[in-house]
């Protein structure tokens, strides 16, 4: 038996995620603060496809403001969640974006590892 969340819970998350692009041009610290709040909201959710999609959007938001360490943290958590749920497509995408992080940091051995891992899954 799953616990049903009120629709306002999902509206709150969607509103937070929808607000991110509007503040991108302003202040990176404010965006990071908003992203951290979003992280708190979604990290306690059950591991379903919607939650993983929120994590992908959150990782992208961190990437867009050059907060690469938080980007990697979210990506690794996302990778774990995809493994636990046996989400092959999500796992491929998570490995790909972790490889992207390592590419940005010129860690080519790790880039090769994560791209290869993604390719093996597909």
C-alpha positions as CSV (number, residue, x, y, z in Angstrom):
1,X,0.0,0.0,0.0
2,X,1.5,3.3,-1.1
3,X,1.0,6.5,0.7
4,X,-0.8,9.1,-1.3
5,X,0.6,12.6,-1.3
6,X,-1.6,15.6,-1.6
7,X,-1.5,17.3,-4.9
8,X,-0.1,20.4,-3.3
9,X,3.1,18.5,-2.5
10,X,3.7,17.9,-6.2
11,X,2.6,21.5,-7.1
12,X,5.2,22.8,-4.6
13,X,8.0,20.8,-6.3
14,X,6.9,21.7,-9.8
15,X,6.7,25.4,-8.8
16,X,10.2,25.3,-7.3
17,X,11.6,23.6,-10.4
18,X,9.7,25.9,-12.7
19,X,11.0,29.0,-10.9
20,X,14.7,28.1,-11.5
21,X,15.0,29.4,-15.1
22,X,13.6,32.7,-14.1
23,X,16.3,33.4,-11.6
24,X,19.3,32.1,-13.6
25,X,20.4,35.5,-14.7
26,X,20.3,36.9,-11.2
27,X,22.3,35.3,-8.4
28,X,24.0,31.9,-8.4
29,X,23.9,31.8,-4.6
30,X,20.1,32.3,-4.6
31,X,19.8,29.5,-7.2
32,X,22.0,27.2,-5.1
33,X,19.8,27.9,-2.1
34,X,16.7,27.2,-4.1
35,X,18.2,24.0,-5.4
36,X,19.2,22.9,-1.9
37,X,15.5,23.4,-0.8
38,X,14.4,21.3,-3.8
39,X,16.9,18.7,-2.9
40,X,15.4,18.4,0.6
41,X,11.9,18.1,-0.9
42,X,12.7,15.4,-3.3
43,X,15.4,13.4,-1.4
44,X,12.8,12.0,1.0
45,X,10.4,10.9,-1.8
46,X,10.0,7.3,-2.7
47,X,12.3,6.1,-5.6
48,X,9.9,6.4,-8.5
49,X,10.4,7.7,-12.1
50,X,9.0,11.1,-11.2
51,X,11.5,11.5,-8.3
52,X,14.4,10.5,-10.6
53,X,13.2,13.0,-13.2
54,X,13.3,15.7,-10.6
55,X,16.9,14.7,-9.7
56,X,17.8,14.9,-13.4
57,X,16.4,18.4,-13.6
58,X,18.1,19.4,-10.4
59,X,21.5,18.1,-11.7
60,X,21.0,20.1,-14.8
61,X,20.3,23.3,-12.8
62,X,23.5,22.8,-10.8
63,X,25.4,22.2,-14.0
64,X,24.0,25.4,-15.6
65,X,25.4,27.6,-12.8
66,X,28.8,25.8,-12.7
67,X,28.2,24.2,-9.3
68,X,29.9,21.1,-10.5
69,X,30.5,19.4,-7.1
70,X,26.8,19.6,-6.3
71,X,26.1,18.4,-9.8
72,X,28.3,15.3,-9.2
73,X,26.7,14.6,-5.8
74,X,23.2,14.7,-7.4
75,X,24.4,12.5,-10.3
76,X,25.9,9.9,-8.0
77,X,22.7,9.7,-5.9
78,X,20.7,9.5,-9.1
79,X,22.9,6.7,-10.4
80,X,22.3,4.8,-7.1
81,X,18.5,5.4,-7.3
82,X,18.5,4.1,-10.9
83,X,20.4,1.0,-10.0
84,X,18.0,0.3,-7.1
85,X,15.0,0.6,-9.3
86,X,16.6,-1.2,-12.2
87,X,15.9,1.8,-14.4
88,X,18.2,1.1,-17.4
89,X,17.5,4.2,-19.3
90,X,18.0,6.4,-16.2
91,X,21.2,4.5,-15.4
92,X,22.5,5.1,-18.9
93,X,21.7,8.8,-18.6
94,X,23.2,9.0,-15.1
95,X,26.4,7.4,-16.2
96,X,26.6,9.7,-19.2
97,X,26.2,12.9,-17.1
98,X,28.8,11.6,-14.5
99,X,31.2,11.1,-17.5
100,X,30.4,14.7,-18.5
101,X,31.5,15.9,-15.1
102,X,34.8,14.1,-15.4
103,X,35.2,15.5,-18.9
104,X,34.9,19.0,-17.6
105,X,37.6,18.2,-15.1
106,X,39.9,16.6,-17.7
107,X,39.8,13.2,-15.9
108,X,39.8,11.1,-19.1
109,X,40.1,7.7,-17.4
110,X,36.9,8.3,-15.5
111,X,35.2,9.7,-18.7
112,X,36.1,6.5,-20.5
113,X,34.9,4.4,-17.5
114,X,31.5,6.0,-17.2
115,X,30.8,6.3,-20.9
116,X,31.8,2.6,-21.3
117,X,29.5,1.7,-18.4
118,X,26.6,3.6,-20.0
119,X,27.3,1.8,-23.3
120,X,27.4,-1.6,-21.7
121,X,23.9,-1.1,-20.2
122,X,22.5,-0.1,-23.6
